[in-house]
Amino acid sequence: MLTPAQEAVIAATAPVVAEHLETITQRFYPLMFERYPEVKALFNQTHQQDGAQPRALAGSVLAYVKVRQSPETARQVMETVVNKHVSLDIRPHHYPIVGECLMAAIAEVLGEAVTPEIADAWGALYQELAGLLIELEEQRYRAFEQKPGGWRGPRRFVIEAIRQESSVIRSFVLTPEDGGPVAEHAPGQYIGVKLRIDGEPVHRHYSLSAMPNGRSYQLSIKREAHGVVSRYFHDQLSVGDVLELLPPAGELTLIPGDEPLLLISGGIGQTPLLPIAQDALQQGRSVVYLHAALDSDHRAFTQMLEELAEAYPQQLRVVTVFEKETSGDYQGRITQEILAKHLAPNARCYFVGPHGFMGAVNAYLTQLGVPASHRHFEHFGPAKALSAA
């Protein structure tokens, strides 16, 4: 707990720190990678280069400063951070590294303005935030470990099957090397993957694209032209190869209720929404599954969706939007008019895809009167404001 003097310093200096926080976080990551190169593998370097990761860190720190006086709100606000950390196997020993480098970056950027009193107060604030995250993450690690088929830390999985879903997307079915069961995940969640590529460790998150079955997990991965890990999956991995998985995480899951669903995906954004659709259909809910793709060759899960439509003819409607073909229900891109046509009263809307796609969908839904409480989305990468699109 911060002292009254430290609280006063935080209150007085927060506007200045907030003004320079993005610059601080941009300096923080290179400084940390230089001092502690072993942690570099935890971060997607593409998100470092485009500034997404520093902006996400800055946003998280600012969010915590704003809500920290309300412990319950702070726990809710930090949920996204906790999910990312769990899927990366972040542990207590990582936090002193971050604290040291973050304070060094603050000192570099703000210079002589950082008095011993200011450094002490912000150091104490970081320790408070670190303590909260360590507590929440340990709760999650323990809860998952105690599930049937659960585990703690990395667990080795074998590629049992590979299936081509579209011209650029493949599904990888993974079963435990130890032959044991796997804990159930919530449809819509993602999972952390640990690999070694050219002798270097790398971490990534991928959505679990199939319903839980107690014996395997499925990842469906788009081959990105410049994606180091996605190209490794597509070009080098084969049936029988081994990789490591961390516990599933993520908040984009089906909210209980009986409201109809409008699921809106762009490209690989289908991966969390397909199991959410299956979950909702099994619960008797109505689903419109609206998917945008470049063309029919880039559309994934066609057979699965056809089977679902046959199994739930009264509940499911599948709608396609192809940018470069006329064979879909619509040609071009998703518009507000298309959304309006398929938006049922009081529907919960889930949407995932490229950042610009989600920004546009969010704006359309807002214009159509869908409240924020019924708009649910997830970023493939560091979170950022959809208005930035």
C-alpha positions as CSV (number, residue, x, y, z in Angstrom):
1,M,0.0,0.0,0.0
2,L,1.3,3.4,-0.9
3,T,1.9,6.0,1.8
4,P,0.0,9.3,1.8
5,A,3.1,11.0,0.6
6,Q,3.6,8.6,-2.3
7,E,-0.1,9.0,-3.2
8,A,0.3,12.7,-3.3
9,V,3.3,12.4,-5.6
10,I,1.5,10.1,-8.0
11,A,-1.5,12.4,-8.2
12,A,0.7,15.4,-8.9
13,T,2.9,13.7,-11.5
14,A,0.5,11.4,-13.3
15,P,-0.4,14.0,-16.0
16,V,3.3,14.5,-16.9
17,V,4.0,10.7,-16.9
18,A,0.8,10.1,-19.0
19,E,2.0,12.7,-21.5
20,H,5.3,11.0,-22.0
21,L,4.2,7.4,-21.3
22,E,4.3,6.2,-24.9
23,T,7.8,7.5,-25.3
24,I,8.7,5.8,-22.1
25,T,7.4,2.5,-23.2
26,Q,9.0,2.8,-26.6
27,R,12.4,3.2,-24.8
28,F,11.5,0.5,-22.2
29,Y,11.4,-2.5,-24.6
30,P,14.8,-2.0,-26.3
31,L,16.3,-1.3,-22.9
32,M,14.9,-4.5,-21.4
33,F,15.9,-6.6,-24.4
34,E,19.4,-5.2,-24.2
35,R,19.8,-6.0,-20.4
36,Y,17.8,-9.2,-20.4
37,P,17.9,-10.8,-23.9
38,E,16.3,-14.0,-22.6
39,V,12.9,-12.3,-22.3
40,K,12.8,-11.2,-25.9
41,A,11.3,-14.5,-27.0
42,L,8.1,-13.6,-25.0
43,F,7.3,-10.8,-27.4
44,N,6.2,-10.7,-31.0
45,Q,8.8,-8.5,-32.7
46,T,6.4,-7.3,-35.4
47,H,4.3,-5.7,-32.6
48,Q,7.5,-4.0,-31.3
49,Q,8.4,-2.6,-34.7
50,D,4.9,-1.2,-35.5
51,G,4.6,0.3,-32.0
52,A,1.5,-1.8,-31.0
53,Q,3.1,-3.4,-27.9
54,P,4.5,-0.1,-26.4
55,R,1.1,1.5,-26.9
56,A,-0.6,-1.4,-25.3
57,L,1.7,-1.3,-22.3
58,A,1.2,2.5,-21.9
59,G,-2.6,2.0,-22.1
60,S,-2.5,-0.7,-19.4
61,V,-0.5,1.4,-17.0
62,L,-2.7,4.4,-17.5
63,A,-5.8,2.3,-17.1
64,Y,-4.5,1.0,-13.8
65,V,-3.6,4.4,-12.5
66,K,-7.2,5.6,-13.2
67,V,-8.9,2.7,-11.4
68,R,-6.5,1.5,-8.7
69,Q,-8.5,3.0,-5.9
70,S,-11.3,0.5,-6.7
71,P,-9.8,-2.9,-6.2
72,E,-12.6,-4.8,-7.9
73,T,-12.5,-2.5,-10.9
74,A,-8.8,-2.8,-11.1
75,R,-9.0,-6.6,-11.2
76,Q,-11.6,-6.4,-14.0
77,V,-9.5,-3.9,-16.0
78,M,-6.4,-6.1,-15.7
79,E,-8.2,-9.2,-17.0
80,T,-6.8,-8.8,-20.5
81,V,-3.3,-8.5,-19.2
82,V,-3.7,-11.5,-17.0
83,N,-4.9,-13.6,-19.9
84,K,-2.0,-12.7,-22.1
85,H,0.5,-13.4,-19.2
86,V,-1.0,-16.8,-18.4
87,S,-0.7,-17.8,-22.1
88,L,3.0,-16.7,-21.9
89,D,3.7,-18.4,-18.6
90,I,4.7,-15.1,-17.0
91,R,6.0,-15.8,-13.5
92,P,6.9,-13.7,-10.4
93,H,10.6,-13.6,-11.3
94,H,9.8,-11.7,-14.5
95,Y,8.4,-8.7,-12.6
96,P,11.6,-7.3,-11.1
97,I,13.1,-7.3,-14.6
98,V,10.2,-5.2,-15.9
99,G,10.2,-2.9,-12.9
100,E,14.0,-2.2,-13.2
101,C,13.8,-1.4,-16.9
102,L,10.6,0.6,-16.7
103,M,12.0,2.9,-14.0
104,A,15.2,3.2,-16.0
105,A,13.2,4.2,-19.1
106,I,11.3,6.8,-17.0
107,A,14.5,8.2,-15.7
108,E,16.0,8.5,-19.3
109,V,12.9,10.1,-20.8
110,L,12.1,12.6,-18.0
111,G,15.7,13.2,-16.9
112,E,16.2,15.5,-14.0
113,A,12.5,15.9,-13.4
114,V,12.6,12.5,-11.8
115,T,13.5,13.3,-8.2
116,P,14.2,10.6,-5.6
117,E,10.7,11.1,-4.3
118,I,9.1,10.7,-7.7
119,A,11.1,7.6,-8.4
120,D,10.2,6.1,-5.0
121,A,6.4,6.8,-5.6
122,W,6.3,5.3,-9.1
123,G,8.4,2.4,-8.0
124,A,5.9,1.7,-5.3
125,L,3.0,2.0,-7.7
126,Y,4.7,-0.5,-10.0
127,Q,5.2,-2.9,-7.1
128,E,1.5,-2.6,-6.2
129,L,0.5,-3.4,-9.8
130,A,3.0,-6.3,-10.0
131,G,1.6,-7.7,-6.8
132,L,-1.9,-7.6,-8.1
133,L,-1.0,-9.3,-11.4
134,I,1.1,-12.0,-9.6
135,E,-1.9,-12.8,-7.4
136,L,-4.4,-13.0,-10.2
137,E,-2.1,-15.0,-12.4
138,E,-1.4,-17.5,-9.6
139,Q,-5.1,-18.0,-9.1
140,R,-5.5,-18.8,-12.8
141,Y,-2.5,-21.2,-12.9
142,R,-3.7,-23.0,-9.8
143,A,-7.3,-23.3,-11.0
144,F,-6.3,-24.7,-14.4
145,E,-3.8,-27.1,-12.9
146,Q,-6.5,-28.5,-10.7
147,K,-8.9,-29.2,-13.6
148,P,-9.1,-32.8,-15.0
149,G,-6.4,-32.8,-17.6
150,G,-4.9,-29.5,-16.5
151,W,-1.3,-28.7,-16.0
152,R,1.1,-25.9,-15.0
153,G,3.9,-24.5,-17.2
154,P,4.6,-25.9,-20.7
155,R,3.2,-29.3,-21.8
156,R,4.4,-31.2,-24.8
157,F,1.9,-31.9,-27.6
158,V,2.2,-33.9,-30.8
159,I,0.7,-32.9,-34.1
160,E,-1.8,-35.7,-34.8
161,A,-3.4,-34.3,-38.0
162,I,-3.1,-31.4,-40.4
163,R,-6.0,-30.2,-42.5
164,Q,-6.1,-27.6,-45.2
165,E,-9.0,-25.3,-44.5
166,S,-8.5,-22.7,-47.3
167,S,-5.7,-21.7,-49.7
168,V,-3.9,-19.9,-46.8
169,I,-5.3,-21.6,-43.6
170,R,-4.4,-25.0,-42.1
171,S,-5.7,-26.6,-38.9
172,F,-3.3,-28.5,-36.6
173,V,-4.8,-31.1,-34.2
174,L,-2.6,-31.5,-31.2
175,T,-2.7,-34.3,-28.6
176,P,-0.5,-34.7,-25.4
177,E,2.7,-36.5,-25.8
178,D,2.1,-38.1,-22.4
179,G,-1.1,-39.7,-23.6
180,G,-3.2,-38.0,-20.9
181,P,-6.4,-36.1,-21.2
182,V,-6.6,-32.3,-21.8
183,A,-8.5,-29.8,-19.7
184,E,-11.6,-28.2,-21.3
185,H,-11.3,-24.7,-22.5
186,A,-14.1,-22.1,-23.0
187,P,-15.1,-21.8,-26.7
188,G,-13.5,-18.6,-28.0
189,Q,-10.3,-18.8,-25.9
190,Y,-6.8,-18.9,-27.3
191,I,-3.7,-20.8,-26.2
192,G,0.0,-20.0,-25.8
193,V,2.5,-21.9,-28.1
194,K,6.2,-22.3,-27.4
195,L,8.5,-23.3,-30.3
196,R,12.2,-23.2,-31.3
197,I,12.9,-21.8,-34.7
198,D,16.5,-21.9,-35.9
199,G,17.5,-22.6,-32.4
200,E,15.7,-19.5,-31.0
201,P,12.7,-19.8,-28.7
202,V,9.5,-18.0,-29.8
203,H,6.1,-17.6,-28.2
204,R,2.7,-17.0,-30.0
205,H,-1.0,-17.1,-29.2
206,Y,-3.5,-18.9,-31.4
207,S,-7.2,-19.2,-31.0
208,L,-8.6,-22.7,-30.3
209,S,-10.8,-23.3,-33.3
210,A,-12.7,-26.4,-32.2
211,M,-15.0,-27.2,-29.3
212,P,-13.4,-28.9,-26.2
213,N,-13.3,-32.7,-26.5
214,G,-11.1,-33.8,-23.6
215,R,-8.4,-35.3,-25.8
216,S,-7.0,-32.7,-28.2
217,Y,-6.7,-29.0,-29.1
218,Q,-7.0,-27.5,-32.6
219,L,-5.2,-24.5,-33.9
220,S,-6.1,-23.0,-37.3
221,I,-3.3,-20.8,-38.6
222,K,-3.1,-18.5,-41.6
223,R,0.1,-18.5,-43.5
224,E,1.4,-14.9,-43.4
225,A,3.9,-13.9,-46.1
226,H,6.2,-12.3,-43.5
227,G,5.1,-14.3,-40.5
228,V,8.0,-16.2,-39.0
229,V,5.9,-18.6,-36.9
230,S,3.0,-19.0,-39.3
231,R,5.4,-19.9,-42.1
232,Y,7.1,-22.4,-39.8
233,F,3.8,-24.1,-39.1
234,H,2.9,-24.3,-42.8
235,D,6.2,-25.0,-44.3
236,Q,8.1,-27.1,-41.8
237,L,5.9,-28.8,-39.3
238,S,4.3,-32.1,-40.1
239,V,2.3,-34.9,-38.4
240,G,4.4,-36.3,-35.5
241,D,6.3,-33.1,-34.7
242,V,6.2,-31.8,-31.1
243,L,5.6,-28.4,-29.6
244,E,4.7,-27.0,-26.2
245,L,1.4,-25.5,-25.1
246,L,0.5,-23.3,-22.1
247,P,-2.9,-23.0,-20.4
248,P,-5.8,-21.6,-22.5
249,A,-6.8,-18.0,-21.8
250,G,-9.0,-15.2,-23.1
251,E,-12.2,-13.4,-22.3
252,L,-14.0,-13.6,-25.7
253,T,-16.4,-16.3,-24.7
254,L,-20.1,-16.8,-24.9
255,I,-22.0,-14.7,-22.4
256,P,-24.8,-16.8,-20.8
257,G,-28.4,-15.8,-21.9
258,D,-30.9,-16.4,-24.6
259,E,-30.1,-13.4,-26.9
260,P,-29.6,-14.1,-30.6
261,L,-26.0,-13.8,-31.8
262,L,-24.5,-11.9,-34.8
263,L,-21.0,-13.3,-35.3
264,I,-18.9,-11.2,-37.7
265,S,-15.5,-12.3,-38.9
266,G,-12.9,-11.2,-41.4
267,G,-10.4,-13.7,-42.7
268,I,-8.7,-15.7,-39.9
269,G,-11.0,-14.0,-37.4
270,Q,-13.3,-17.0,-37.8
271,T,-11.1,-19.1,-35.5
272,P,-12.6,-18.0,-32.1
273,L,-16.1,-17.4,-33.5
274,L,-16.6,-20.9,-35.0
275,P,-16.6,-22.6,-31.6
276,I,-18.6,-19.8,-30.1
277,A,-21.2,-20.5,-32.8
278,Q,-21.2,-24.2,-32.0
279,D,-21.5,-23.5,-28.3
280,A,-24.5,-21.2,-28.8
281,L,-26.3,-23.6,-31.2
282,Q,-26.0,-26.4,-28.7
283,Q,-27.6,-24.1,-26.1
284,G,-30.5,-23.5,-28.5
285,R,-29.6,-19.9,-29.4
286,S,-30.2,-18.3,-32.8
287,V,-27.0,-17.4,-34.7
288,V,-26.2,-15.4,-37.9
289,Y,-22.7,-16.3,-39.0
290,L,-21.5,-13.4,-41.2
291,H,-18.0,-14.0,-42.8
292,A,-16.0,-11.7,-45.0
293,A,-13.2,-13.2,-47.2
294,L,-11.2,-12.2,-50.3
295,D,-12.8,-15.0,-52.3
296,S,-14.1,-18.6,-51.9
297,D,-10.6,-20.0,-52.0
298,H,-9.7,-17.9,-48.9
299,R,-12.9,-19.0,-47.1
300,A,-12.1,-21.5,-44.4
301,F,-14.3,-24.1,-42.5
302,T,-16.8,-24.4,-45.4
303,Q,-17.6,-28.0,-44.7
304,M,-18.0,-27.5,-41.0
305,L,-20.4,-24.6,-41.5
306,E,-22.4,-26.6,-44.0
307,E,-22.7,-29.4,-41.5
308,L,-23.8,-27.0,-38.8
309,A,-26.4,-25.4,-41.1
310,E,-27.8,-28.9,-41.8
311,A,-27.9,-29.8,-38.1
312,Y,-29.4,-26.5,-37.0
313,P,-31.6,-25.3,-39.9
314,Q,-33.9,-23.2,-37.7
315,Q,-31.1,-21.6,-35.7
316,L,-28.2,-20.9,-38.0
317,R,-27.9,-18.7,-41.0
318,V,-24.5,-18.5,-42.7
319,V,-23.8,-15.3,-44.8
320,T,-20.7,-14.7,-46.9
321,V,-19.2,-11.5,-48.3
322,F,-16.5,-12.0,-50.9
323,E,-14.5,-9.0,-51.9
324,K,-13.4,-10.3,-55.3
325,E,-16.2,-12.8,-56.2
326,T,-19.9,-12.8,-56.9
327,S,-20.4,-16.3,-55.6
328,G,-21.1,-15.2,-52.0
329,D,-24.3,-13.6,-50.6
330,Y,-22.7,-10.2,-51.1
331,Q,-19.8,-8.8,-53.1
332,G,-17.4,-6.2,-51.7
333,R,-16.9,-5.5,-48.1
334,I,-19.2,-5.6,-45.0
335,T,-21.3,-2.5,-44.8
336,Q,-23.7,-0.9,-42.3
337,E,-26.6,-1.9,-44.6
338,I,-25.5,-5.6,-44.6
339,L,-25.2,-5.6,-40.8
340,A,-28.6,-3.9,-40.4
341,K,-30.3,-6.5,-42.5
342,H,-29.0,-9.4,-40.3
343,L,-29.1,-7.6,-36.9
344,A,-31.8,-9.1,-34.7
345,P,-33.3,-7.1,-31.8
346,N,-31.2,-7.3,-28.7
347,A,-28.5,-9.4,-30.5
348,R,-25.1,-9.8,-29.0
349,C,-22.5,-9.0,-31.6
350,Y,-19.1,-10.7,-31.7
351,F,-16.6,-9.5,-34.2
352,V,-12.9,-10.5,-34.9
353,G,-10.6,-9.7,-37.8
354,P,-8.0,-7.2,-38.9
355,H,-7.9,-4.0,-36.9
356,G,-9.4,-1.8,-39.6
357,F,-12.2,-4.3,-40.2
358,M,-13.0,-4.3,-36.5
359,G,-13.0,-0.5,-36.3
360,A,-15.4,-0.3,-39.2
361,V,-17.7,-3.0,-37.8
362,N,-17.7,-1.3,-34.4
363,A,-18.6,2.0,-35.9
364,Y,-21.4,0.5,-37.9
365,L,-22.9,-1.3,-34.9
366,T,-22.7,1.9,-32.8
367,Q,-24.6,3.7,-35.5
368,L,-27.2,0.9,-35.6
369,G,-27.8,1.4,-31.8
370,V,-26.0,-1.7,-30.5
371,P,-24.9,-0.8,-27.0
372,A,-21.3,-1.3,-25.9
373,S,-22.5,-4.1,-23.5
374,H,-23.6,-6.1,-26.6
375,R,-20.4,-5.5,-28.7
376,H,-17.7,-8.1,-28.1
377,F,-14.3,-8.3,-29.8
378,E,-10.8,-9.5,-29.5
379,H,-7.5,-8.3,-30.9
380,F,-5.0,-10.8,-32.5
381,G,-2.1,-9.1,-30.8
382,P,-1.8,-6.1,-28.4
383,A,-5.1,-4.4,-27.6
384,K,-5.6,-0.9,-29.0
385,A,-8.5,1.4,-29.4
386,L,-10.8,0.6,-32.2
387,S,-11.3,4.3,-32.9
388,A,-7.7,4.4,-34.0
389,A,-8.8,2.5,-37.2
